[in-house]
Amino acid sequence: MRLVVIALALPLMFIAMGLAALLVPYCNLPASMAAAYLVLLPVAYYAKGYLYLRPKYFLAALAMLAGVWAVELALEPLLRGYSFLVEALAQVMSSCPHWRLYFIATAVVLAPVVEEALFRILLYTELERRAGPLVGYVGNSLAFALVHGLPALLPLYFLYGVILTYAFRKGGFVSAAALHGLNNLLATVAIIR
């Protein structure tokens, strides 16, 4: 059943996005993003066995993320091509009166819960069970990076995937989802300003 859920996740997201864009045309991008994650929120059901937080591992993963954030800041001049995408995204979404609410709720709450359930609980645990922890780490982190697109940022998202997998494996679902939400909140600040 887990493999079926993984296989159907992307098509379901696209269907939900299309329906939201049709039903809420003046807020099509923010509403589509929210709908994509809302339709997959039931995958959080699989988190029931992992609903804990181990502070020691949460803090270790937070320190790792802080290191990646520092590297990202140092590389900012090389990533200037990415800033125009952030500005374009904000401009497109600003046509919707409540876009900030949609965007924050989606990026900081819905996306972390859904993505951690999909990538860590379903994909990582399945890969680990079938091929071992190394394949689990690499496979789900690579999938996480590819889904987030933007070729220049693939190594960055791969690192985020590895750190979030560590947070999940050692610190539980709550650790991974909270760190993912924090990372998205910091990224969101640049867009909603």
N, C-alpha and C positions, 0 to 999 in steps of 0.2 A: 504493500500500500504506500509506503514511503516513496518508492521510486515513481509511482503514479503521481503522487502529489508534486514531486520535483518536476516531472515531465509536463504537468499541466499548469504549473505556476506562471510561466511567461505568457502562454496564450490567454489565460484568464485575465492577467494584468492588462494585456492589450485590448481585449474585449471591453473590460471595465472602463479603460481610458477612452475608448471610442464612444461608448454610451454616455459617459459623463460629458464629453465634448459636445455631443449632440443635444443633451438635455440642459446643459448650462453653457450656452454659447458665449456669453459675455465673460465667463470665468473659465474658459475651456482648459487652459494649461494647469492652473492650480487645482481645479476640480478633478481633472483627469489624474493628476498625481495622487491626490487623496483617494480617489476611487480605486486606483490600481492597488494601493496598499490595504484599503478597507476590505476589498474582495478576498484578499489573502490573509486577513487577520485570523481566521480560524486555524491556520497552521500553528499558531501559538499554543494550540492544544497539546502539541508534542513537547512543549516545555515543561509539562507537569512534573516530570522526574528530575528536572534540572533547576528548579526554582530555589536557588540558594545563592548566597554571596559569601565568598571567603575573602575577608578584608586583605589579608597578606598578599594574595595573588591579584586582587583588584588593584592594589597600590603598585605592585610590580608592573602590571600591564599599563597602568596610568603613567608610570615613569618611562616605560618604553614609548608610549604615545607622545609624551612630552619631548622625548628625543627626536622622534620623527617630525613633530611640529617645528622644532628648532632647525632641523635640516631643511624642511620645507620653506621656512622663513629665509634661510641663507640662500636657497636656490630661487627665491622669488624673482630676481631679475631674469633668470632663464625661463621662467614660466609666465612671462608677461603675455604671451599669446593666449593664455587661458583667461586672463582678466576680461577680455572683450566678450567671452562667452558668459561670464557672470553678469556683466552689464546688460547684455542682450536678454538674458533670462529675466532679470529684474524689470526691464522695459516691457517685455511681453506680458509678464504677470501683472504689472501695475494697472492694466486695463480693468482688472477685477477689483471691486471696492474692498473685498475682504481677503485679498491675496496673501497678506502677511499671516493672517490666522491659518489659512489653508497650508501655507508653506511651512510655518513653524510646527504645526500639529503633525504634518506629514514627515518632515525631516527629522524632528527631534523625538517623536513618540512612535508613530506608525512604522516608519521605515526601519528603525532599529529593532523593534519587536519582530516584524515580519522577516527581515533579512537575517537576523540572528537565528530565528527558528529554521528558515530555509537552508542557510549556508552552514551553520554550525550544528544544529540538532539533526537535521535531516541529511544533508550532504556529507558533512565531516564524519558523523558517526557511521554512516553507511560505508564510506570509503575506508575508514579506519577498520571497521569490522571485516571488510573484504580484502584489504591490501596492506593494512598496517598504518601506524600514526604518521609516518613521513608522507605517504601518498595522501592521507587525509588532510594534513596541513597544506601541502602543495596544491592538491586538487581543488579544495574548496577555496583557498586563497586566490588561485588563478581564476576560478569561476567568478568570484567576488570582484576581482579587478576587471575582468572582461565585461561584466554586466554594467559596471560603472563607466565604461567607455573611455574616450579621450586618450589616444595612444601615448601622448607625452606623460600622462599621469598613471599609466599602468603599473610601473614599479612602486609608486607611492601607494596605490590601492592594494597592491599585492602585500606590501608591508603591513598595511592596516589589517588585511585579512589574516595574516600570520599572528599579529598581536591579539586580534579579537578571538582567534581560535585558541590561543594560549589562555586568554581570559576565560573563555568558555570551559576549556578542558580542565583547568586548575581551579577556577573561581566560580564556575556555574553560569547559568543563563543570565541571571540578574547582573553579574559583573560585565559580561560581554554586551548586553543590551544597554546598560547604563553608560559604559565607555563609548559605545557607538553613538548613543544619543548626545553625549558631551561633545564628541568630535563633530557631529553634524551641527550642533548648536554653534560651535565656534566658527564653522564654515558658513553657517546661515547668517551670522552677524554681518559679514561682508556683503551679502545680497540684500538684506532688509534695511540697511541703513538709509 
